[in-house]
Structures are given as structure tokens and as C-alpha cells.
């Protein structure tokens, strides 16, 4: 066993009592829900193919372009669950409290892809053939965080769950469809519980290994990308999503980075060595850079909105029933 492997095993062993406590809290707090209850089935009708239905065409889409992009990115991100499961099961293990958490998290996340795809198909949000092609390419590529240590993995999932919660919530709020808004709020509630689990677990890691954990957090935030960044065509979709206000640097800073640093009490963290203090300085610098980049991006997004005739979030809300 290498020194790195021994260090990882020590971190997992020392954090396991916290995992067990947080798992018990999660199981007591989480509520089961049923994906089929959140899909507007009455809005659906058969597609072309073996059932002889109607082929998809762009005018059938009831949602703004940026919302379409957000739902595609969110869905394809959730589709890559097998890779995420492999990643955390490999890093955290399949035994004890860690293994129980990994499997519970996977079971809850699996609902998200199932219900999002059903919603997208029922509402005819995007071309289903193109969507399936993207799914095959994205899932076929897989995903790996590249995180060098267990603390880096914990830092990443802490940030990512909070970012995903906000992305789902904002996509729902922007869609103008009561069914879509309710669905995305339900998914976001799951992601919030996952974030609380990881955030408190990472807080314990900060208490135990302040220098290494803070360094890992700085590394992750400086290079953070959403797990869907490898989706073909992601950059163009992300630009439209950002311009619409669903998820951009302002959202990332205000709803992810700043509240996370406050909750972890990074500014008042005691007992740091020179390495830990350097990590804290890096985080301060990162927040300043995000603030400056967000300000520049607002001007760019304003120009994008003025040049794009596609309506953005303030769109009429869809009524119930058949909206095809």
C-alpha cells in the first residue's frame, strides 16, 4: 500500500462516525417520492416509429431555448450516474456507513434522470433522437473528477451538489410551466439534502485536517467545472444558460461559493499552518476574481439577449392539460 493509499484509508476511517451520523439524519429527513406523479402525461402523445405517432418538430417545443438547454444539460448530467457511482464507490468504498451512503445516494439520484427524461418527452421539449444521440455519446465517454485525494473528492461533491441544486431550481423557475417548476423544485430538494450531507462531512474534515482540506477546497473551486462540461456542445448551451440568468458566474458566486465559504467558516478557521493560510488567501483571491469576471459577463449577456430573439425566463406559464 502506498503512502497515498494509507492516507486515504485513514481519512475514510476517521470520518466514518460522521458519515454514520449524517446518514441516519438523512434517512430520517428524506421523503420518498414517485417520479410518475410529477410528469404531465396528459400532455403527451406518441412519437413516430413503431407506434405510428407524430414526429418531433421545433414548433412543438413550449419552453424557451435557454430552458431547453438547461434541461438537456441537467438530464445528460444525471444520465452519467453510472460513472459517478463508480467514482465515489471506488473512493469511499462499498462497506460500512460509507457504502450504505453511496448506494442510497445512487438510488435517489437515479430518480432524477428517469423523471427528467419523462418530462422532456411528455412536453416534447427537444428532439428525442438528438437527445438520445447525445446521451449515448456522453455516457459512453464516462466521467472522472481527476481529484488527487479523498479530501479533494469530498470538496468537489460539496461544491457540485450545491451548484446542481441551484441549476435545477433556477431551470424550473425559468420554464414558465407549473409542472416543470414543481418537478425541478422536487429534484432540487433532493440535491439540497445531498449537499447538507457533504457540507457537514467536509466541515468535519476541515476540523480534523484544516490545512489539507482547505487546500483541497481551494484547488477544487479554482478549477471547478460542472460534471456535464463534457457534454457535446456544452459551451454553447452553457453560454445561453448563463445569458438567461439560469446559471452564470453571478449565480455561482452568490448561491454557491459565498454561502459555502460562510457555512464552513473559512475566514475564521483556526489552527492553520503557512500552507493553510496560503490556501485561504487563494480562496479570497478566487472570490475577487469571480466578482470581476461576473461583472464583465453581465455586459456580454446583455448583448447576447439583445441579439437573440428567443424569449428568456419571463414567458407565459403553461396551463395544465394538452400542451404539445
Secondary structure as UniProt FT lines:
FT   HELIX           3..29
FT   HELIX           35..38
FT   HELIX           41..43
FT   TURN            50..51
FT   HELIX           58..60
FT   HELIX           65..79
FT   HELIX           81..92
FT   HELIX           96..122
FT   TURN            123..124
FT   HELIX           128..141
FT   HELIX           150..174
FT   HELIX           178..208
FT   HELIX           210..222
FT   HELIX           227..230
FT   TURN            232..233
FT   HELIX           234..244
FT   HELIX           249..252
FT   HELIX           253..257
FT   HELIX           258..263
FT   TURN            264..265
FT   HELIX           266..268
FT   HELIX           274..307
//
